[in-house]
Each structure stands twice: as structure tokens, then as C-alpha cells.
């Protein structure tokens, strides 16, 4: 079945929704106008509270996605299917939160994290349910793109949080 047919199925409705989220995130990144740009005129304490709240939600949504790893180890088929459905739909949340949280792009750690998150989310949209990964090398490439980018984000997030809290000017 083609990807175009998958766009029309209820079971795979996360694909068109995710593609819309991705288009918004890429447009916001390209225009240098994330959600933070709309609140930059707020007092410093309020801006920091906004950044802290949206960043916390973003980190929690990313950590929630790693829950699938532990469910896979349980080998409970019903629980695993439910977890995959949740993973696919809730995988859209980090992309939306990224748009709300991000500031202007630059050649820095934040832009690298943004790009990695977009790679992880976009590759997640084109999972085995959407694009059959019959060849072993295709499956390996998809795993490297999706899981590898997601895994690489985690230490960068920790570094980002440390830098923000360590060097925050009061």
C-alpha cells in the first residue's frame, strides 16, 4: 500500500498530523521565529518561567517516548501494541512543544538539538507501518535515524539544561 493511501487511513492518521506539525516546525525554524519570539518582551522572570515550563514539558514528552523501550522488554503483546499506538501519536507532541519552546536558530547546540529532534520525529513518522522496511539495511538505516538521533538528543538536553541553569543571568 502506498504512502498516499496511508495518509487516508484512520489507523495511520498520525502521519498527516505529524507532517503538518513538521511543516510548522520547519517553517518556524527557517523563519527564526519559535514560540519564544512571541514572549521576548516579557519581564526576565516571566520569560524564564515560560522557558522553564515549555522546556520541562518538552523533556517530559521526550522521556515518555523512551517508555516504549521498557514496554518492549516486557514481551506482553497487548501492552506492546497499545504502547506503539501511544508512541506514534504522542511522538507528535515533542514537535509541537519544540515550536513553542525554541528561539531563533543559529550555529549552536540548540540548533543541533532541534535538527536531531526533527530527524527523530520525521523518521518516526515513516515507521514500518507506513513504509515497509523489508530490506535489512533499510531497517538499520531507519533505526539509526530514529533511535540514534533520539538517543543522541538526551545528553545534549542534559548539557543544555546545565548550561541554562549554570549561566543564567539574574
C-alpha positions as CSV (number, residue, x, y, z in Angstrom):
1,X,0.0,0.0,0.0
2,X,1.4,3.4,-0.9
3,X,2.1,6.2,1.5
4,X,-0.7,8.2,-0.1
5,X,-3.2,5.6,0.9
6,X,-1.8,5.6,4.4
7,X,-2.5,9.3,4.6
8,X,-6.2,8.5,4.3
9,X,-6.5,5.7,6.8
10,X,-7.8,6.3,10.3
11,X,-5.2,3.9,11.8
12,X,-2.3,5.9,10.4
13,X,-3.9,9.4,10.8
14,X,-0.9,10.4,12.8
15,X,1.1,10.7,9.5
16,X,-0.7,13.7,8.1
17,X,-1.0,15.3,11.5
18,X,2.7,14.8,12.1
19,X,3.6,16.1,8.6
20,X,1.7,19.3,9.4
21,X,3.5,19.6,12.7
22,X,6.8,19.0,10.9
23,X,6.0,21.7,8.3
24,X,5.2,24.2,11.1
25,X,8.4,23.3,13.0
26,X,10.5,23.6,9.8
27,X,8.8,26.9,8.9
28,X,9.4,28.3,12.4
29,X,13.0,27.2,12.3
30,X,13.5,28.6,8.8
31,X,11.9,31.9,9.8
32,X,13.8,32.0,13.1
33,X,10.5,32.5,14.9
34,X,9.7,29.9,17.5
35,X,7.2,30.5,20.3
36,X,9.8,32.3,22.4
37,X,9.8,35.1,19.9
38,X,6.3,36.0,20.9
39,X,7.1,36.4,24.6
40,X,10.5,38.1,24.4
41,X,9.1,41.4,25.6
42,X,8.0,39.8,28.9
43,X,10.0,40.6,32.1
44,X,13.0,38.4,32.5
45,X,11.5,36.4,35.3
46,X,8.3,35.7,33.3
47,X,10.4,34.8,30.2
48,X,12.5,32.4,32.3
49,X,9.3,30.8,33.7
50,X,7.9,30.4,30.2
51,X,11.2,28.8,29.0
52,X,11.3,26.6,32.1
53,X,7.7,25.4,31.7
54,X,7.9,24.7,27.9
55,X,11.3,23.1,28.3
56,X,10.1,20.9,31.2
57,X,7.1,19.7,29.1
58,X,9.4,19.0,26.2
59,X,11.8,17.0,28.3
60,X,8.9,15.0,29.9
61,X,7.4,14.3,26.4
62,X,10.8,13.0,25.2
63,X,11.2,10.8,28.3
64,X,7.7,9.5,27.8
65,X,8.7,8.2,24.4
66,X,11.5,6.2,25.9
67,X,8.9,4.3,27.9
68,X,8.5,2.1,24.7
69,X,11.9,0.6,25.3
70,X,10.8,-0.8,28.7
71,X,7.5,-2.0,27.4
72,X,9.2,-3.9,24.6
73,X,11.2,-5.8,27.2
74,X,8.0,-7.0,28.9
75,X,7.0,-9.1,25.9
76,X,3.3,-8.5,26.6
77,X,1.8,-8.3,23.1
78,X,-1.4,-6.3,24.1
79,X,0.6,-3.9,26.2
80,X,3.2,-3.5,23.4
81,X,0.6,-2.8,20.7
82,X,-1.0,-0.1,23.0
83,X,2.4,1.3,23.7
84,X,3.2,1.5,20.0
85,X,0.0,3.4,19.3
86,X,0.7,5.8,22.1
87,X,4.3,6.2,20.9
88,X,3.2,7.1,17.4
89,X,0.6,9.6,18.5
90,X,2.4,11.1,21.4
91,X,5.6,11.3,19.3
92,X,3.9,14.3,17.7
93,X,3.9,16.2,21.0
94,X,7.6,17.0,21.1
95,X,7.5,18.6,17.7
96,X,4.7,20.9,18.8
97,X,6.4,21.7,22.0
98,X,9.6,22.4,20.2
99,X,7.9,25.1,18.1
100,X,6.6,26.7,21.3
101,X,9.9,26.4,23.2
102,X,12.5,27.3,20.5
103,X,14.1,30.6,19.9
104,X,15.9,31.9,16.8
105,X,18.2,29.4,15.0
106,X,22.0,29.7,15.0
107,X,25.1,27.6,14.6
108,X,25.0,26.3,18.1
109,X,24.0,23.4,20.4
110,X,20.3,24.4,20.4
111,X,20.1,24.2,16.6
112,X,21.8,20.9,16.6
113,X,19.3,19.6,19.2
114,X,16.4,21.0,17.1
115,X,17.6,19.3,14.0
116,X,18.1,16.0,15.8
117,X,14.6,16.2,17.2
118,X,13.2,16.8,13.8
119,X,15.1,13.9,12.3
120,X,13.8,11.6,15.1
121,X,10.2,12.8,14.7
122,X,10.2,12.7,10.9
123,X,11.8,9.3,10.8
124,X,9.4,8.1,13.4
125,X,6.5,9.2,11.1
126,X,7.8,6.9,8.4
127,X,7.9,3.8,10.5
128,X,7.4,0.2,9.4
129,X,3.6,0.7,9.4
130,X,3.9,3.5,6.8
131,X,6.9,2.3,4.8
132,X,7.6,-1.4,4.8
133,X,11.2,-1.9,5.7
134,X,11.8,-5.3,4.1
135,X,15.5,-4.9,3.4
136,X,17.7,-5.3,6.4
137,X,19.8,-2.2,5.5
138,X,16.6,-0.1,5.3
139,X,15.5,-1.2,8.7
140,X,19.0,-0.5,10.1
141,X,19.1,3.0,8.5
142,X,15.7,3.8,9.9
143,X,16.8,2.6,13.4
144,X,19.9,4.7,13.2
145,X,17.9,7.8,12.1
146,X,15.1,7.4,14.6
147,X,16.5,5.8,17.7
148,X,20.1,7.0,17.2
149,X,19.0,10.7,16.9
150,X,16.7,10.3,19.9
151,X,19.5,8.8,21.9
152,X,21.9,11.5,20.9
153,X,19.4,14.2,22.0
154,X,19.4,13.0,25.6
155,X,23.0,14.0,26.6
156,X,22.6,17.3,24.6
157,X,19.4,18.1,26.6
158,X,21.3,17.5,29.9
159,X,24.1,19.8,28.7
160,X,21.5,22.4,27.6
161,X,19.7,22.3,31.0
162,X,23.0,22.5,32.9
163,X,24.2,25.5,30.7
164,X,20.9,27.4,31.1
165,X,20.8,26.9,34.9
166,X,24.6,27.4,35.4
167,X,25.0,30.6,33.3
168,X,21.6,32.2,33.8
169,X,22.0,35.9,34.5
170,X,19.8,37.1,37.4
